[in-house]
């Protein structure tokens, strides 16, 4: 059985993503509530992560619950922050229309993330990974 509260699949080549993961890791303080998996790592294995392949994982943040359910978007952040005792940060998402607005804002960001952080297009990232 899983000992963590949520597995977070993150892009280790994204400077903003790494900054947030490092923040969450520090807040976790070795308690093991988060299982942080770098999808950019050469050792990333979709089979160990509910079949979520690299390109799918790159499209939006993904998480896995201890029960094996795949979650995406703001729900991943909400559960990660709850796991480290900072659930209040995403508490506003319990209001349905605010949750929808937060999801829309995150989806917009996720679609622009590579360009905003000065990285190559998804096609170029994928091609480089396959080499």
N, C-alpha and C positions, 0 to 999 in steps of 0.2 A: 504494500500500500504506500502511496505517496506520503511523504512527510511535509511537503510544501503546500501552501495555500493556492498558489497559481504559478504556472510556468509561463514565462514571457519570452516570446521569440522576437529578438531585436536585431537590427542591422548594425553590426559592429563596425561598419565602414562609414556610418553616418555620425558626424561629430555631435549633433544635437541629441541624437538617440543615445549615444554613449554617455553624454553628460547626464541625461535623465536616469539611465541605468546605474551609473556610478552613485548618483544621489540616492536612489532606491536601495542599492547595495549597502551604502553607509547606514541608512535608516534601518535596514534589516539587521545590521550589527551581528552578523554571524548566526542568527537564529534559524536560518534555513527556511524562512516562510516563503521566499521567492526562489524559483528555479529559473535562472536567467540563461537563455540559450542564444548564442550568437549565430544567426543564420548566414553571416558572411564568412564564417570559419570554413576552411576546407573540410573539416570533419563533420559539418552539419549533416545530419541524417534524417530525411523526411520520415522514414519508417519508425523512428523513435519519437516522432512528433505528429502523430495522427495523420501521416501521409501528406502533410503540408509541404509542398515543394518550394524551392527557393523563390521562384517568380511569384507564386501566390503569397508567400510570406512577405515579399517586398511590396506588394500592392497596398497593404494596410497592416497595422500591427495585429498580431495573432497571439492568443494565449490558449492554454489548455488547463482545465480544472483537474483536480485530483480524481474526479469521476470519469475523466476522459472526454469531456465536452469541449469543443472548440469554441472560443469566443473571439471577437474582433473589436477593433475600434475603441471607443471610450470605455466600454465594459472591461477591457484589459487594464486600462489605467485605473479605473475605479477599484477593481479587485486587488491590484498591486498596491495601491495606496492604502486600502483597508488592511492588507496583510501586514504592513509595516506601521500601523497605528495612525495613519494620516487620512483615514476615510472621510474626514470632514472636507477635504479638498474637493472631492467629487460628489459630496452629499447633494448638491443642487441637482444632480442628474436623476434624483428620485422623483422630480417633477417632470411628468411626461414631455411637455413642450420644451422644457430646458434640455432634456436628454436628447430630443430630436435636433435641437439647435446645436448642441455640442457635437453630436454625431456628424452633422452637416459640415460644421467648421473643421472637424478633424479630417473628414473625407476630402475636403478641399485641400487641406495642408498635405495629406498623404499623397495626393495626386501631383503636387508641386515640389515635394520634398527633395528629390534628386537635383532639380534645377536650382532651388533655393540654396542648397548646401554646396553648389558649385560642382556637382558630380555629373558624370556622363548619363546619357539616356538609359532607360531600362534595357533596351535592346543591346546597347554597348556593354552594359554591366553584365548582362546574361552571356553575351558572346565571350567576354573576357573570362568569365567563370568557367565556361565550357572548354576553354583552351587548355 
